Amino acid sequence: MVRLQVDLGRLEAWPSDRLEGFNAALLTALPGLARHGCCYGEPGGFVRRLEAGTWFGHIAEHVALELQTQAGGRATRGKTRSVKGRPGVYNVMFAYADEQTGLLAGRLAFQILDRLLPETLRGHRGFDRLASPGPETDVSQIATVEAALPVLRASVRRGALGPSTQALVNAARRRGIPIARLNGQSLIQLGQGANQRRLRASVTDRTGLVAAELAGDKAQAKALLEAIGCPVARGVVIRTADEAVEAAARLKPPLVVKPLDGNHGRGVTTGLVEADAIRAAFDLAAMHSRSVILEEQLPGRDHRVLVVDGKVVAVAERVPAHVIGDGRRSVMALVEAVNADPRRGDGHENVLTRIRIDDAAARDVLARQGLDANSIPEAGRFVTLRTTANLSSGGTAVDRTDDIHPDNASIARRAALAVGLDVAGIDLLAPDITQSVRATGGGIVEVNAAPGLRMHLDPSEGEPRDVAEPIVRMMYPTGSRARIPVLAVTGTNGKSTVGRMLFRIFQCEGKTVGLTNTSGVYIGNERVYAGDASGPKSARLVLRDPTVEVAVLECARGGILREGLAFDRCDVGAVLNVQPDHLGLKGIDTLEDLASVKSVVTETVSRRGVSVLNADDRLTVRMARHAGGRVCWFSMRGGAELPGFVRRHIADRGLAALYDPADGWLTLYDDGQSRRVCRAADIPATLGGHAAFNVANALAAAAMAYGAGVEPDRIAEALGGFASTYEQNPGRLNVHDAHGVRIIMDYAHNPEGLRALGRLIQAARPETGRTIAMLSVPGDRRNEEILAMGGIGAEYFDDLVFRETPDNRGRPTGEVIRLLTEGALEAGCAPDRIRGVVREEEAVLECLRMARPGDMVVLTPTRIDSVWRQVLDYSPETPDAPPPAYAILEPAHG
């Protein structure tokens, strides 16, 4: 779906009922708008809105949809809504089948509407920021429907799949198989991860190279078929015209000349008898191949037998391109009339191909009939325009699937198996397809790899055959899986840690896991991409990797807003919490707005999946109404404080994961039964159970893993080996003791995250030493959040080093430090406890230099890897002192 944000400016005061003549001009230009139902859900609904008065953005939505429809695209859904707090600004949204066509339709819709406005209201700008077909095509002056449609139709053709590929995609979608287009042509991925398959038209990833090459070598394929008793035409391979004439004397006419490795009937000439004609045919075939076949022409009509997985699934009789004379019109005029059929298009874009008679082959065929393009054939005369019956040269097809004789079907099936093709098109000449060619004459002409499907999908005569379905069924037999388990997690805090816990759980199950988070993309134990990878682009990378058996995807707010999700549905989706962060960005101004964005993850959970929601967060609780699958509540109040709705949920045999502070156990409840997982203190990442936020993360991870089918004892075993080390969970509560100083690195980047870290540090602070913290906030956060971070720092730490982020996200240098300092001072922090250092590496160095034996240094980094290396490489100027005694944070596993 395209989303355009439009500022109407003065047009906000001019709804459609105030624009004299506008509605009539619009409906004249695009009469199809009268069929739009709009909010009324019936034809004429949009016209009612126009007459009652609607605004320019809403009108543009409908025009963009109608332009795509007129251009041959399929787009019917749209929505236009005002932007809260910004009068005259609207989000205009509409669906598309092809992205570039959708964007172009949006641009042209605004340009057309601008021209229809009264002159005093014209002149809106910004259209050039929308899509254009390319630098070679200037669409800036297009302002009429007549001029727009050819450009849009060309865009549709560029972006559309061919009929064969589209049929296979449609068949896969009917089976619920996810689809990904891998290039601008027809390379398609079906399924996900390790369960993926690929195809390009009717060539699948199981179509063998040897088989395809053998099918392309017509002489070798014919010899192979002859060796197993399939009837084929006698012939020889020739390399010169003289050889052709000489060999013709040893064969029975009429003869056929064709390229050795040609396709689509190119360079094929039939019905040859005379030497001159044979020479001319050789020259034509030699334009397509260095070697040429001369063979006897088998009797009969041309049939294409489609064999899939060793079974005949469709048969079509192919009729060469032709016209029927009427005694009045010329051959050229008759061809133009045939080409007016809307089913005919250029190349393979439609079910039929336009006939061309402007080449030598067509002129030669006409000349043999004593005609040319300007001749007027008598009424009823059948005028052949091609010697071959290929659809690509304008031929037509008649379905004969129910008519084929069992012998003929067996011959075709054996030929496909002999060549080794999983999908094969067998060209069979038969005088009567209902009789065996062994009795009537005829036989196999060619075996084709990558056969076209359109003659079977939409024959000119007879019953259409769904030949795509058996191909997809061959690729995914009954009982096989096209999808891999997809676990998606979102929330303000804890996403990365939950993802890492799930990663370990499934690794312990022996699975190859694909993981995305703010640190990168991980496939198994390898990081294949470093950087923020919490958006759809990175998730697609995981879902396309052929080794991935389970996908664990962190879904951040920004990626969801930018382009949604990378999957149509997930098996388990979780929303951990909704806290103030990233507010004021991209129209997300309140916590309720943020919750709406994050709820998208659980709304895409499959019917048989599980939505994991935090029962202790009021905004996630509200998401249960729209969550997919079964709801699983998790709560840190698993004892006497357990919320009543969770108690009722469990009593109704619902699913829940609870932590009881009284006994320290994580317990799963399902179908009226309770199953203990492990004690929180037994999970190293909880630091003996003191890191409450990691207890909550473990609880969510356990719920998600159980929802994906992992047994509780296996979850406990995996979590029992999960520690907050840099190696297992970089940037999340990593502890390093050196030079008598304890250094803690944690990615606490918002007020709630810093407050949780501060509570833990306060409980673990050294008995005599100080706590020194390096803090920062991304510059795109609101002033109040930056001020709050400064105040929280003053509350929990003795000395503060404020820094800037590497890019500062639009704020001038020093402003983030200034706001952090202001927040700390307002919280009562003494000025001498505060330092400001712009660059991150210098701020880290300042903290380390300030530290003395017995102190604790807390670093909240942006560049996690480089800060950790800096910590490990640091060497103080003073010798090491004995390590201090800390209240907690001792490694739980020794």
VENHUMO-V613639 format. One record per backbone hydrogen bond with DSSP energy under -1.0 kcal/mol. CO is the residue of the C=O (numbers start at 1). NH is the residue of the N-H. If there is no record, write none. Layout:
# VENHUMO-V613639
co=CO nh=NH
co=CO nh=NH
This chain:
# VENHUMO-V613639
co=2 nh=94
co=4 nh=92
co=6 nh=90
co=8 nh=11
co=9 nh=12
co=10 nh=13
co=11 nh=14
co=15 nh=18
co=16 nh=19
co=18 nh=20
co=19 nh=22
co=21 nh=25
co=22 nh=26
co=23 nh=27
co=24 nh=28
co=25 nh=29
co=26 nh=30
co=30 nh=33
co=31 nh=34
co=32 nh=35
co=33 nh=36
co=36 nh=46
co=37 nh=40
co=38 nh=41
co=42 nh=45
co=44 nh=48
co=45 nh=49
co=46 nh=50
co=47 nh=51
co=48 nh=52
co=49 nh=53
co=54 nh=16
co=55 nh=59
co=56 nh=60
co=57 nh=61
co=58 nh=62
co=59 nh=63
co=60 nh=64
co=61 nh=65
co=62 nh=66
co=63 nh=67
co=64 nh=68
co=65 nh=69
co=66 nh=70
co=67 nh=71
co=68 nh=73
co=69 nh=72
co=77 nh=95
co=79 nh=93
co=81 nh=91
co=83 nh=86
co=86 nh=89
co=88 nh=8
co=89 nh=83
co=90 nh=6
co=91 nh=81
co=92 nh=4
co=93 nh=79
co=94 nh=2
co=98 nh=102
co=99 nh=103
co=100 nh=104
co=101 nh=105
co=102 nh=106
co=103 nh=107
co=104 nh=108
co=105 nh=109
co=106 nh=110
co=107 nh=111
co=108 nh=112
co=109 nh=113
co=110 nh=114
co=111 nh=115
co=112 nh=116
co=118 nh=121
co=126 nh=129
co=127 nh=130
co=134 nh=137
co=139 nh=142
co=144 nh=148
co=145 nh=149
co=148 nh=152
co=149 nh=153
co=150 nh=154
co=151 nh=155
co=152 nh=156
co=153 nh=157
co=154 nh=158
co=155 nh=159
co=156 nh=160
co=162 nh=166
co=163 nh=167
co=164 nh=168
co=165 nh=169
co=166 nh=170
co=167 nh=171
co=168 nh=172
co=169 nh=173
co=170 nh=174
co=171 nh=175
co=172 nh=177
co=173 nh=176
co=178 nh=191
co=180 nh=189
co=187 nh=182
co=188 nh=199
co=189 nh=180
co=190 nh=197
co=192 nh=195
co=193 nh=196
co=197 nh=190
co=198 nh=205
co=199 nh=188
co=200 nh=203
co=203 nh=200
co=204 nh=207
co=208 nh=212
co=209 nh=213
co=210 nh=214
co=211 nh=215
co=212 nh=216
co=213 nh=217
co=216 nh=218
co=217 nh=221
co=218 nh=222
co=219 nh=223
co=220 nh=224
co=221 nh=225
co=222 nh=226
co=223 nh=227
co=225 nh=230
co=226 nh=229
co=231 nh=444
co=234 nh=296
co=236 nh=294
co=238 nh=292
co=240 nh=244
co=241 nh=245
co=242 nh=246
co=243 nh=247
co=244 nh=248
co=247 nh=250
co=248 nh=251
co=254 nh=297
co=255 nh=272
co=256 nh=295
co=257 nh=269
co=258 nh=293
co=260 nh=218
co=263 nh=266
co=265 nh=268
co=269 nh=257
co=272 nh=255
co=274 nh=278
co=275 nh=279
co=276 nh=280
co=277 nh=281
co=278 nh=282
co=279 nh=283
co=280 nh=284
co=281 nh=285
co=282 nh=286
co=285 nh=288
co=291 nh=260
co=292 nh=238
co=293 nh=258
co=294 nh=236
co=295 nh=256
co=301 nh=430
co=302 nh=318
co=303 nh=428
co=304 nh=316
co=305 nh=426
co=306 nh=313
co=306 nh=314
co=307 nh=424
co=308 nh=311
co=311 nh=308
co=314 nh=306
co=315 nh=400
co=316 nh=304
co=317 nh=398
co=319 nh=396
co=321 nh=385
co=323 nh=383
co=325 nh=380
co=330 nh=334
co=331 nh=335
co=332 nh=336
co=333 nh=337
co=334 nh=338
co=335 nh=339
co=338 nh=341
co=341 nh=344
co=343 nh=352
co=345 nh=354
co=346 nh=349
co=348 nh=163
co=352 nh=345
co=359 nh=363
co=360 nh=364
co=361 nh=365
co=362 nh=366
co=363 nh=367
co=364 nh=368
co=366 nh=369
co=366 nh=371
co=367 nh=370
co=372 nh=375
co=373 nh=332
co=375 nh=331
co=377 nh=327
co=378 nh=381
co=381 nh=325
co=383 nh=323
co=390 nh=393
co=390 nh=395
co=391 nh=394
co=396 nh=319
co=397 nh=460
co=397 nh=461
co=398 nh=317
co=400 nh=403
co=400 nh=404
co=405 nh=409
co=406 nh=410
co=407 nh=411
co=408 nh=412
co=409 nh=413
co=410 nh=414
co=411 nh=415
co=412 nh=416
co=413 nh=417
co=414 nh=418
co=415 nh=419
co=416 nh=420
co=416 nh=421
co=422 nh=309
co=424 nh=307
co=425 nh=448
co=426 nh=305
co=427 nh=445
co=428 nh=303
co=429 nh=443
co=430 nh=301
co=432 nh=435
co=433 nh=405
co=436 nh=439
co=436 nh=440
co=437 nh=441
co=443 nh=429
co=446 nh=427
co=448 nh=425
co=453 nh=456
co=453 nh=457
co=454 nh=458
co=456 nh=465
co=461 nh=399
co=465 nh=467
co=468 nh=472
co=469 nh=473
co=470 nh=474
co=471 nh=475
co=472 nh=476
co=477 nh=480
co=482 nh=192
co=485 nh=551
co=486 nh=571
co=486 nh=572
co=487 nh=553
co=488 nh=574
co=489 nh=555
co=490 nh=576
co=494 nh=498
co=495 nh=499
co=496 nh=500
co=497 nh=501
co=498 nh=502
co=499 nh=503
co=500 nh=504
co=501 nh=505
co=502 nh=506
co=503 nh=507
co=504 nh=508
co=506 nh=511
co=507 nh=510
co=512 nh=549
co=512 nh=550
co=513 nh=524
co=514 nh=552
co=515 nh=522
co=517 nh=533
co=519 nh=531
co=520 nh=517
co=521 nh=528
co=521 nh=529
co=522 nh=515
co=523 nh=526
co=526 nh=523
co=529 nh=521
co=534 nh=556
co=535 nh=539
co=536 nh=540
co=537 nh=541
co=538 nh=542
co=539 nh=543
co=540 nh=544
co=542 nh=545
co=543 nh=193
co=545 nh=548
co=548 nh=194
co=550 nh=514
co=551 nh=487
co=552 nh=516
co=553 nh=489
co=556 nh=560
co=557 nh=561
co=558 nh=562
co=559 nh=563
co=560 nh=564
co=570 nh=606
co=571 nh=610
co=572 nh=488
co=573 nh=612
co=574 nh=490
co=577 nh=492
co=585 nh=588
co=587 nh=589
co=588 nh=584
co=590 nh=594
co=591 nh=595
co=592 nh=596
co=593 nh=597
co=594 nh=598
co=595 nh=599
co=597 nh=600
co=598 nh=601
co=599 nh=603
co=602 nh=605
co=602 nh=628
co=604 nh=570
co=606 nh=609
co=609 nh=630
co=610 nh=573
co=611 nh=632
co=612 nh=575
co=613 nh=634
co=614 nh=617
co=617 nh=621
co=618 nh=622
co=620 nh=623
co=621 nh=624
co=623 nh=626
co=630 nh=611
co=632 nh=613
co=633 nh=657
co=634 nh=615
co=635 nh=659
co=639 nh=642
co=643 nh=647
co=644 nh=648
co=645 nh=649
co=646 nh=650
co=647 nh=651
co=648 nh=652
co=649 nh=654
co=650 nh=653
co=653 nh=671
co=655 nh=633
co=656 nh=669
co=657 nh=635
co=658 nh=667
co=659 nh=638
co=660 nh=664
co=664 nh=680
co=665 nh=660
co=666 nh=677
co=667 nh=658
co=668 nh=675
co=669 nh=656
co=670 nh=673
co=673 nh=670
co=675 nh=668
co=678 nh=666
co=679 nh=682
co=680 nh=683
co=683 nh=686
co=684 nh=687
co=686 nh=691
co=687 nh=690
co=690 nh=692
co=691 nh=695
co=692 nh=696
co=693 nh=697
co=694 nh=698
co=695 nh=699
co=696 nh=700
co=697 nh=701
co=698 nh=702
co=699 nh=703
co=700 nh=704
co=701 nh=705
co=702 nh=706
co=703 nh=707
co=704 nh=708
co=705 nh=710
co=706 nh=709
co=711 nh=715
co=712 nh=716
co=713 nh=717
co=714 nh=718
co=715 nh=719
co=716 nh=720
co=718 nh=721
co=719 nh=722
co=722 nh=685
co=723 nh=725
co=725 nh=729
co=729 nh=732
co=731 nh=747
co=734 nh=745
co=736 nh=743
co=738 nh=741
co=740 nh=854
co=741 nh=738
co=742 nh=857
co=743 nh=736
co=744 nh=859
co=745 nh=734
co=746 nh=748
co=747 nh=749
co=750 nh=754
co=751 nh=755
co=752 nh=756
co=753 nh=757
co=754 nh=758
co=755 nh=759
co=756 nh=760
co=757 nh=761
co=758 nh=762
co=759 nh=763
co=760 nh=764
co=770 nh=856
co=771 nh=798
co=771 nh=799
co=772 nh=858
co=773 nh=801
co=774 nh=860
co=775 nh=803
co=778 nh=781
co=782 nh=786
co=783 nh=787
co=784 nh=788
co=785 nh=789
co=786 nh=790
co=787 nh=791
co=788 nh=792
co=789 nh=793
co=790 nh=794
co=791 nh=795
co=792 nh=796
co=793 nh=797
co=799 nh=773
co=800 nh=835
co=801 nh=775
co=802 nh=837
co=808 nh=811
co=812 nh=815
co=814 nh=818
co=815 nh=819
co=816 nh=820
co=817 nh=821
co=818 nh=822
co=819 nh=823
co=820 nh=824
co=821 nh=825
co=822 nh=826
co=823 nh=827
co=824 nh=829
co=825 nh=828
co=830 nh=833
co=831 nh=834
co=833 nh=800
co=835 nh=802
co=838 nh=804
co=839 nh=843
co=840 nh=844
co=841 nh=845
co=842 nh=846
co=843 nh=847
co=844 nh=848
co=845 nh=849
co=846 nh=850
co=847 nh=851
co=852 nh=855
co=855 nh=742
co=856 nh=772
co=857 nh=744
co=858 nh=774
co=859 nh=746
co=862 nh=864
co=863 nh=867
co=864 nh=868
co=865 nh=869
co=866 nh=870
co=867 nh=871
co=868 nh=872
co=869 nh=873
co=885 nh=767
co=891 nh=894
